Amino acid sequence: MKRRQFVQTLGAGSAVAGLGLLGGCASTGGSSAKVVVIGGGYAGATAAKYVRMFSDYQIDVTLIEPSAMFVSCPISNLVVGGHKTMADITTPYDNLSKRHGVRLVRDRVDSIDATKRTVKLAGGAELPYDRLIVSPGIDFLNDIPGLNKPGAQDKVLHAWKAGPQTAALRAQLEAMPDGGVFAMSIPLAPYRCPPGPYERACMVASYFKQAKPRSKVVIFDANDDITSKKGLFLKAWDEHYKGMIEYRPKHKVVDVDVATSTLKFEFNDDFKAAILNVIPNQSAGSIAVKTGLATANNRWCEVDFLTFESKAQKNIHVLGDAIQVAPLMPKSGHMANQHGKTCAAAVVSLLQGKEPPALPIYANTCYSFVTATDVVHVASVHRYDAEKKTMLTVPGSGGLSAQASALEGQYAMAWARNIWADTLA
């Protein structure tokens, strides 16, 4: 399966990404080259698969992931709204092993020794690497005192990592009496998936409209305004959920009284609701911070965008939502998948003693459901700028939906099926 160029087209609205890459054995002795990948999300799982593929299956790849199954954050808001199930967004990791020979290790990483090039697992094992790919996703800053009390986070959920909290938030909505208020808080950007909170508001309102018509959604946004697809969301709220969704910008949550289900703000009056959905401030996953990779405000990891190699540690590459993004680059599942391929091409080239591809180009498409069937999207194309040493959007590329439509809903589900297959099959 030798390739001189990998061409990727992924789902409706995607652009073509070309990565020049020569096949062949690694210069370190074929299968003796070892790549360890931490984290099996969109970026990490994609990188693990494509390092194997781009090296003609000559490089040994180990993927460390504590979860037994991949659960997708994109589409998870439909589970919250009752339009999909957890099974619909859950995919096994088996094919990475069976089809691509990736060694799967179900464990957590305790520490990284960048000098010895080893990864120590919580279970005690130690794995050597030639190149390490760190894709830890996000963790949450513990800067809301009330949420640090015992049991608080079992009652006030974020559901910003798809999994048990997704199902738990859905259960809270089902148990809430008609006439109750669902209050959601959005942190200051940057955070994972810029349009995600506004999509969630739509999905919760779609459930209320059907089952609890006297209920209401109130959005408290720490930002000055809606951060993504503003006009499209405002139109959807007016057309489908008039009087049911209330949006309040410049509301920064500083504390939560869990006992009384009350939000406390920096400058605004307290607000009590039946359900609180607090999305905290975020940073790169804790292993990245612990290893000293989070060099941007101790929150995000700065990388060389040609290779995704950390600017803090040689031979360690960082991907996905954990990085300090380039201008106008969103923290999205699609973008993380593109990071994984770009990094895989670079890692294989470096292990083969070659220069990494010099002009990575990749796309992002982000779909948002505004009803159970109707969807809007935003798309962009990004190209490496050698002078500025960063990724820049291609002038005239991308754009927004003209309006929400059921056809785009079909595109969105096709996108989901395609990217899950591209990442995991």
Secondary structure, 3 states (H helix, E strand, C coil): CCCCEEEECCCCCCCCEEEECCCCCCCCCHHHCEEEEECCCHHHHHHHHHHHHHCCCCCEEEEECCCCEEECCCCHHHHHCCCCCHHHHEEECHHHHHCCCCEEECCCEEEEECCCCEEEECCCCEEECCEEEECCCEEECCCCHHHHCCCHHHHCECCCCCCHHHHHHHHHHHHCCCCCEEEEEECCCCCCCCCHHHHHHHHHHHHHHHHCCCCEEEEEECCCCCCCCHHHHHHHHHHHCCCCEEEECCCCEEEEECCCCEEEECCCCCEECCEEEECCCEEECHHHHHCCCCCECCCEECEECCCCEECCCCCEEECHHHECCCCCCCCCHHHHHHHHHHHHHHHHHHHCCCCCCCCCEEEEEEEEECCCCCEEEEEEEEEEECCCCEEEECCCCCEECCCCEHHHHHHHHHHHHHHHHHHHC
